[in-house]
Amino acid sequence: MSELLDTQLYNAVKEVLEVARSRAYAAVNVAMVEAYWNIGRLIAETIGEDARAEYGKHLMRYLSERLTEDFGKGFDESNLRYMRKFYMTFPIRDALRHELSWTHYRMIMKVENPNAREYYLEESAKGVWSTRQLERQINSFCYERVL
């Protein structure tokens, strides 16, 4: 009898911890996606349209070096360009889907057709697609097949 109670208690505690971890991960994910959107906005507003201009290149290099020094990896010039593109592709912050991760958004940004992008946003959030599922759907032209 005692062994059964021990196992039940363990399973209940384990479930509490798994739910808490899941919620914490989701909260961190939302905060980071919003942070990347805001970083992209700041970069886009400062550099303007042409990030390839000399000042834009200099600024991206400078930001990358300083942010990497202060916050570690994840702020190379390539990722900063993605953040800028993120803001430019999704300029309305309140329209961001909290169910999607930064990796989801990076994949969806590669889709050139705005209608297809919207489709993948909706379907991946509604269907709780993993990034692998999303990638598979994009690569198999799911949007085009549905049309």
Secondary structure, 3 states (H helix, E strand, C coil): CHHHHHHHHHHHHHHHHHHHHHHHHHHHHHHHHHHHHHHHHHHHHHHCCCCCCHHHHHHHHHHHHHHHHHHCCCCCHHHHHHHHHHHHHCCCHHHCCCCCCHHHHHHHHCCCCHHHHHHHHHHHHHCCCCHHHHHHHHHCCHHHHHC
